[in-house]
Amino acid sequence: MRNKELINKNVLFLILILIPIFKPVGITIIDNINKIFQVWKIASICIMSIYIFKNRKNNKYEYSIPLVIFWVIYIITSFIYKGDYVDIINNGVTSILLICFIKEEFNKEKKYILKALKYIFMLYLTLQLYSMIKINISKNYGKFIYFLGEDNYSAFSIIPMITIVLFIQYLEKEQISIVSLFFIGILTMLYMFVKSYTASLALIILLLFIVLLKFNINVLKYFSIRKTYILLIILLIMILLFNIQDLFSTILNDIEKGITLNSRTIIWNDAIELIKQKPLFGYGSLSEEKINDYYLYGATHAHNIILELLLRTGIIGTFNYLMFIDKSVKNIYKRCKTSKEVSILILGVISYLILSFMDFYPILQYQYCLYAILYCYSKSNNKYKMIEENNNEKYFSSGTTPR
């Protein structure tokens, strides 16, 4: 069965289109291969654009509107303040095309897009694990780069990919694989070994969530994406205004983070001062001049999802970005939160947001793939439950007694 799937021309076609969209960072250090990926990506974007344009009359793309507004603001502010707006245009266009393309493919009865993503992500995750083990064993850490990038950065690729693979495997087999949980555990230990504690924490939380789900304990009774937003904002306020990290100074010093959380509290304070100056639309991508002038204590980004969004795109852009995430879950009917496949996706998003508390990269495409699948799956598979529930309400409200 697996061989038949692999040679299916539709799956192969989608794999070829999607591989360069998720270009691994490790590829960039090999110049010739990187150039091939760049040309390959241009071809993929052209094919996706033509495909979407041909089907524009049959589909609506209102889901992407908040994300489009976010990227437009990001591009314009980057251009005005002399940031790297070309890179922002590249990633903005790619993310919009990606979520529209996934939406198109979800409209088809046979969802070949899921098989294609599964094969790509399983390959990428395997190569990432191999690169981490090889680099750490050979003691070349710091001299070479992991397949998906270093430490926390690579975790922003890994968590969405693991979530999507777990989701697809559950759809296929209706169970959560022990092998998958073991794989997450190995990755977590490797991140702990190199003292990437934010990535380790996010993966531990994801692993715990999925283990509980495997034993039919759904933590979504207590957690949600909106609650996670609120908790992260409260935690940021508590650190910046009340220095609650001081209570854990011994632990933080032991893991070499210190009470500044590796200078993040300094960066966050600098980011707030910048945000106050451009509150509505932000600064876009920081120019080399601003970075060298220590606008963010020498950092290139704000190291926190809320501050990063506000710094780049201001209140308007941040609102639209959060609206996009909120739209991703708007079609989830209450009864569907108990379904394991939907729970896997939501728990993956929650773990991703927790990871985003200490770092955040809006340019990475893996997150948009996760949000698009959550939106499309919930819309295509849960709508009939709403219709069924409404019909039952009408039936009983009419006073008719069922026979």
C-alpha positions as CSV (number, residue, x, y, z in Angstrom):
1,M,0.0,0.0,0.0
2,R,2.8,2.4,0.9
3,N,4.6,1.7,-2.4
4,K,1.5,2.5,-4.3
5,E,1.1,5.8,-2.5
6,L,4.7,6.7,-3.2
7,I,4.4,6.2,-6.9
8,N,1.1,8.0,-7.1
9,K,1.7,10.8,-9.6
10,N,-0.5,13.3,-7.7
11,V,1.5,12.7,-4.5
12,L,4.8,13.0,-6.3
13,F,3.7,16.2,-8.1
14,L,2.8,17.8,-4.7
15,I,6.0,16.6,-3.1
16,L,8.0,18.3,-5.9
17,I,6.0,21.5,-5.5
18,L,6.2,21.7,-1.7
19,I,9.8,20.6,-1.0
20,P,11.4,24.0,-1.8
21,I,8.6,25.9,0.0
22,F,10.0,24.3,3.2
23,K,13.7,24.8,2.3
24,P,15.9,23.6,5.3
25,V,18.3,26.2,6.6
26,G,21.1,23.6,6.4
27,I,20.9,23.8,2.6
28,T,21.9,27.4,2.5
29,I,25.5,26.6,3.5
30,I,26.0,24.6,0.3
31,D,26.0,27.3,-2.4
32,N,25.3,25.2,-5.5
33,I,22.4,23.3,-3.8
34,N,21.0,26.5,-2.4
35,K,20.9,28.0,-5.9
36,I,19.0,24.9,-7.2
37,F,16.5,25.3,-4.3
38,Q,16.0,29.0,-5.2
39,V,15.2,28.3,-8.8
40,W,13.1,25.3,-7.7
41,K,11.1,27.6,-5.4
42,I,10.4,30.1,-8.1
43,A,9.0,27.3,-10.3
44,S,6.9,26.0,-7.4
45,I,5.5,29.5,-6.7
46,C,4.6,30.0,-10.3
47,I,2.8,26.6,-10.5
48,M,0.9,27.3,-7.3
49,S,-0.1,30.8,-8.5
50,I,-1.4,29.4,-11.8
51,Y,-3.3,26.7,-10.0
52,I,-4.9,29.0,-7.5
53,F,-5.8,31.6,-10.2
54,K,-7.5,29.0,-12.4
55,N,-9.8,28.0,-9.5
56,R,-10.4,31.5,-8.1
57,K,-14.1,31.6,-9.2
58,N,-15.0,28.4,-7.3
59,N,-13.3,29.3,-4.0
60,K,-13.2,32.1,-1.5
61,Y,-10.0,33.1,0.3
62,E,-11.4,35.3,3.1
63,Y,-9.4,33.1,5.5
64,S,-6.1,34.7,4.2
65,I,-7.2,38.3,4.4
66,P,-5.9,39.1,7.9
67,L,-2.5,37.5,7.0
68,V,-2.4,39.5,3.8
69,I,-2.9,42.7,5.8
70,F,-0.2,41.6,8.2
71,W,2.3,41.0,5.4
72,V,1.4,44.3,3.5
73,I,2.1,46.3,6.7
74,Y,5.4,44.3,7.2
75,I,6.5,44.9,3.7
76,I,5.7,48.6,3.6
77,T,7.3,49.4,7.0
78,S,10.4,47.4,6.0
79,F,10.7,49.4,2.8
80,I,10.2,52.7,4.6
81,Y,12.8,52.0,7.3
82,K,15.3,50.4,4.9
83,G,15.0,46.8,6.2
84,D,15.3,43.6,4.1
85,Y,11.9,44.1,2.4
86,V,12.8,41.7,-0.5
87,D,13.0,38.8,1.9
88,I,9.8,39.8,3.6
89,I,8.0,40.0,0.2
90,N,9.4,36.5,-0.6
91,N,8.1,35.0,2.6
92,G,4.9,36.9,2.6
93,V,3.9,35.8,-0.9
94,T,5.0,32.2,-0.1
95,S,2.9,32.0,3.0
96,I,-0.3,33.3,1.3
97,L,0.1,31.0,-1.7
98,L,0.8,28.1,0.7
99,I,-2.4,28.4,2.7
100,C,-4.5,29.0,-0.4
101,F,-2.9,26.0,-2.1
102,I,-3.6,23.8,0.9
103,K,-7.2,25.0,0.9
104,E,-7.5,24.1,-2.8
105,E,-6.2,20.6,-2.2
106,F,-8.4,20.1,0.8
107,N,-11.4,20.6,-1.5
108,K,-10.5,17.4,-3.3
109,E,-12.0,14.1,-2.1
110,K,-8.6,12.3,-2.0
111,K,-6.4,14.5,0.1
112,Y,-3.1,13.8,-1.6
113,I,-1.7,16.9,0.1
114,L,-1.6,15.1,3.4
115,K,0.4,12.2,2.0
116,A,2.8,14.6,0.4
117,L,3.3,16.6,3.6
118,K,3.8,13.4,5.6
119,Y,6.6,12.1,3.4
120,I,8.4,15.5,3.2
121,F,8.1,16.1,6.9
122,M,9.1,12.6,7.9
123,L,12.2,12.9,5.7
124,Y,13.0,16.4,7.1
125,L,12.6,15.2,10.7
126,T,14.8,12.2,10.1
127,L,17.5,14.3,8.6
128,Q,17.3,16.8,11.5
129,L,17.6,14.0,14.0
130,Y,20.6,12.5,12.1
131,S,22.3,15.9,11.9
132,M,21.8,16.6,15.6
133,I,23.2,13.2,16.6
134,K,26.2,13.4,14.2
135,I,27.2,17.0,15.2
136,N,26.9,16.3,18.9
137,I,28.8,13.0,18.8
138,S,31.5,14.4,16.6
139,K,31.8,17.5,18.9
140,N,31.4,19.8,15.9
141,Y,28.5,21.7,17.5
142,G,28.9,25.4,16.7
143,K,31.0,24.7,13.6
144,F,28.3,23.1,11.5
145,I,24.5,23.7,11.3
146,Y,21.7,21.3,11.9
147,F,19.6,20.3,8.9
148,L,16.8,22.6,10.0
149,G,18.9,25.2,11.8
150,E,20.3,25.6,15.2
151,D,18.5,25.1,18.6
152,N,15.4,27.1,19.1
153,Y,15.2,28.1,15.5
154,S,15.0,24.5,14.3
155,A,12.3,23.8,16.9
156,F,10.0,26.3,15.1
157,S,10.2,23.9,12.2
158,I,10.1,20.7,14.2
159,I,7.0,21.3,16.3
160,P,4.6,22.0,13.4
161,M,6.1,19.1,11.4
162,I,5.7,16.6,14.3
163,T,2.2,17.9,14.9
164,I,1.2,17.4,11.3
165,V,2.8,14.0,11.0
166,L,1.0,12.8,14.2
167,F,-2.3,14.2,12.9
168,I,-1.9,12.4,9.5
169,Q,-0.8,9.1,11.2
170,Y,-3.9,9.3,13.4
171,L,-6.2,9.8,10.4
172,E,-4.6,6.8,8.8
173,K,-4.4,4.4,11.7
174,E,-6.7,5.9,14.4
175,Q,-3.9,5.6,17.0
176,I,-1.0,7.6,18.3
177,S,2.2,5.6,17.6
178,I,4.6,4.8,20.4
179,V,7.4,5.2,17.8
180,S,6.4,8.8,17.3
181,L,6.4,9.5,21.0
182,F,9.8,7.9,21.3
183,F,11.1,10.1,18.4
184,I,9.9,13.2,20.2
185,G,11.6,12.1,23.4
186,I,14.9,11.6,21.6
187,L,14.7,15.1,20.0
188,T,13.9,16.6,23.4
189,M,16.9,15.0,25.0
190,L,19.2,16.2,22.2
191,Y,17.9,19.8,22.8
192,M,18.5,19.5,26.5
193,F,22.0,18.2,25.8
194,V,22.9,21.4,23.9
195,K,21.1,23.5,26.6
196,S,18.4,24.7,24.4
197,Y,15.9,24.8,27.2
198,T,13.1,26.7,25.5
199,A,12.9,24.1,22.7
200,S,13.2,21.4,25.3
201,L,10.3,22.8,27.4
202,A,8.0,23.2,24.4
203,L,8.8,19.6,23.2
204,I,8.3,18.2,26.7
205,I,4.9,20.0,26.9
206,L,3.9,18.6,23.5
207,L,5.0,15.1,24.4
208,L,3.1,15.3,27.7
209,F,0.0,16.5,25.9
210,I,0.1,13.7,23.3
211,V,0.8,11.0,25.9
212,L,-2.2,12.1,27.9
213,L,-4.2,12.2,24.7
214,K,-3.1,8.6,23.9
215,F,-4.6,7.6,27.2
216,N,-7.9,9.5,26.4
217,I,-7.1,12.4,28.7
218,N,-7.8,15.5,26.7
219,V,-6.2,18.6,28.3
220,L,-8.3,20.9,26.0
221,K,-10.8,20.9,28.8
222,Y,-8.4,23.2,30.6
223,F,-6.3,24.7,27.8
224,S,-7.1,26.6,24.6
225,I,-5.2,28.8,22.1
226,R,-6.9,31.9,23.4
227,K,-6.0,31.0,27.0
228,T,-2.4,30.4,25.9
229,Y,-2.3,34.0,24.4
230,I,-3.5,35.4,27.7
231,L,-1.2,33.4,29.9
232,L,1.8,34.4,27.8
233,I,0.9,38.1,27.9
234,I,0.4,37.9,31.7
235,L,3.8,36.1,32.1
236,L,5.5,38.8,30.0
237,I,4.0,41.6,32.1
238,M,5.0,39.8,35.3
239,I,8.6,39.5,34.2
240,L,8.9,43.1,32.9
241,L,7.1,44.8,35.7
242,F,7.6,42.6,38.7
243,N,10.7,40.6,37.9
244,I,9.1,37.3,38.9
245,Q,12.1,35.5,37.3
246,D,14.1,36.5,40.4
247,L,12.2,33.9,42.3
248,F,13.8,31.2,40.1
249,S,17.3,32.8,40.1
250,T,19.0,29.7,41.5
251,I,17.6,27.5,38.8
252,L,18.2,30.1,36.0
253,N,21.8,30.5,37.1
254,D,22.3,26.7,37.2
255,I,21.2,26.4,33.6
256,E,23.2,29.5,32.6
257,K,20.3,31.7,31.8
258,G,20.5,34.2,34.6
259,I,17.7,36.5,35.7
260,T,18.0,38.4,32.4
261,L,17.1,35.1,30.6
262,N,20.1,35.4,28.4
263,S,19.7,39.2,28.0
264,R,16.1,38.7,26.8
265,T,14.6,41.1,29.5
266,I,17.0,43.8,28.2
267,I,16.0,43.2,24.6
268,W,12.3,43.2,25.6
269,N,12.7,46.6,27.4
270,D,14.4,48.0,24.3
271,A,11.7,46.6,22.1
272,I,9.0,48.2,24.2
273,E,10.7,51.6,23.9
274,L,10.8,51.2,20.1
275,I,7.2,50.1,20.0
276,K,6.1,53.2,21.8
277,Q,7.6,55.3,19.0
278,K,5.8,53.5,16.2
279,P,2.8,51.9,17.9
280,L,0.4,51.6,14.9
281,F,2.5,50.0,12.2
282,G,5.9,49.3,13.7
283,Y,9.4,49.3,12.1
284,G,9.2,46.3,9.8
285,S,12.5,44.4,9.3
286,L,15.3,46.2,11.2
287,S,18.0,47.5,9.0
288,E,21.7,46.5,9.5
289,E,22.3,50.1,10.7
290,K,19.6,49.8,13.5
291,I,21.0,46.4,14.5
292,N,24.5,47.7,14.7
293,D,23.4,50.8,16.6
294,Y,22.0,48.5,19.3
295,Y,18.3,49.4,18.8
296,L,17.6,45.9,20.3
297,Y,20.7,45.5,22.4
298,G,22.4,44.2,19.2
299,A,19.8,41.5,18.5
300,T,18.0,41.1,15.2
301,H,14.6,40.4,16.6
302,A,12.6,40.9,19.8
303,H,12.7,37.2,21.1
304,N,9.0,37.2,22.0
305,I,5.9,36.6,19.8
306,I,3.9,39.6,21.1
307,L,6.8,42.1,21.1
308,E,8.1,40.8,17.8
309,L,4.7,41.3,16.1
310,L,4.3,44.8,17.6
311,L,7.8,45.8,16.7
312,R,7.5,44.7,13.1
313,T,3.9,45.6,12.3
314,G,2.5,47.6,15.2
315,I,-0.9,47.2,16.8
316,I,-2.7,46.9,13.4
317,G,-0.4,44.2,12.1
318,T,-0.4,42.3,15.4
319,F,-4.2,42.4,15.6
320,N,-4.5,40.9,12.0
321,Y,-1.9,38.2,12.7
322,L,-3.7,37.1,15.8
323,M,-7.0,37.3,13.9
324,F,-5.5,34.9,11.3
325,I,-4.6,32.4,14.1
326,D,-8.0,32.8,15.6
327,K,-9.7,32.2,12.2
328,S,-7.7,28.9,12.0
329,V,-9.8,27.5,14.9
330,K,-13.1,29.3,14.2
331,N,-14.7,26.3,12.5
332,I,-14.0,23.9,15.3
333,Y,-17.4,22.8,16.7
334,K,-17.5,22.2,20.5
335,R,-18.1,18.5,20.1
336,C,-15.1,18.2,17.8
337,K,-12.6,19.3,20.5
338,T,-12.9,15.7,21.9
339,S,-11.8,14.2,18.6
340,K,-8.1,13.2,18.8
341,E,-7.1,14.3,15.4
342,V,-8.4,17.9,16.0
343,S,-6.9,17.8,19.5
344,I,-3.4,16.9,18.1
345,L,-3.5,20.0,15.9
346,I,-4.6,22.4,18.7
347,L,-2.1,21.0,21.2
348,G,0.6,21.5,18.5
349,V,-0.4,25.1,18.1
350,I,-0.4,25.6,21.9
351,S,3.1,24.1,22.2
352,Y,4.3,26.3,19.3
353,L,3.0,29.4,21.0
354,I,4.8,28.5,24.2
355,L,8.0,28.1,22.2
356,S,7.3,31.6,20.8
357,F,7.5,33.2,24.2
358,M,11.3,33.3,24.1
359,D,11.8,33.5,20.3
360,F,9.6,34.0,17.2
361,Y,10.1,33.9,13.4
362,P,7.1,35.0,11.4
363,I,8.9,34.1,8.1
364,L,9.0,30.3,8.7
365,Q,6.4,28.5,6.5
366,Y,5.9,25.5,8.7
367,Q,3.5,27.4,11.0
368,Y,1.3,28.5,8.2
369,C,1.0,25.0,7.0
370,L,-0.1,23.9,10.5
371,Y,-2.7,26.7,10.7
372,A,-4.0,26.0,7.2
373,I,-4.5,22.3,7.9
374,L,-6.3,23.1,11.2
375,Y,-8.6,25.5,9.4
376,C,-9.3,23.3,6.4
377,Y,-9.7,20.1,8.3
378,S,-12.1,21.6,10.8
379,K,-14.1,23.3,8.1
380,S,-14.4,20.3,5.8
381,N,-15.0,17.6,8.5
382,N,-16.9,19.4,11.3
383,K,-19.5,21.4,9.4
384,Y,-21.9,18.5,9.1
385,K,-21.9,18.1,12.8
386,M,-23.2,21.7,13.2
387,I,-25.9,20.9,10.6
388,E,-26.8,17.7,12.5
389,E,-27.0,19.6,15.8
390,N,-29.1,22.4,14.3
391,N,-31.5,19.9,12.7
392,N,-31.9,18.1,16.1
393,E,-32.7,21.4,17.8
394,K,-35.3,22.3,15.2
395,Y,-36.8,18.8,15.5
396,F,-37.2,18.9,19.3
397,S,-38.3,22.6,19.4
398,S,-41.1,21.8,17.0
399,G,-42.7,19.6,19.7
400,T,-42.5,16.5,17.6
401,T,-42.1,13.3,19.6
402,P,-39.6,10.9,18.0
403,R,-41.0,7.5,17.2
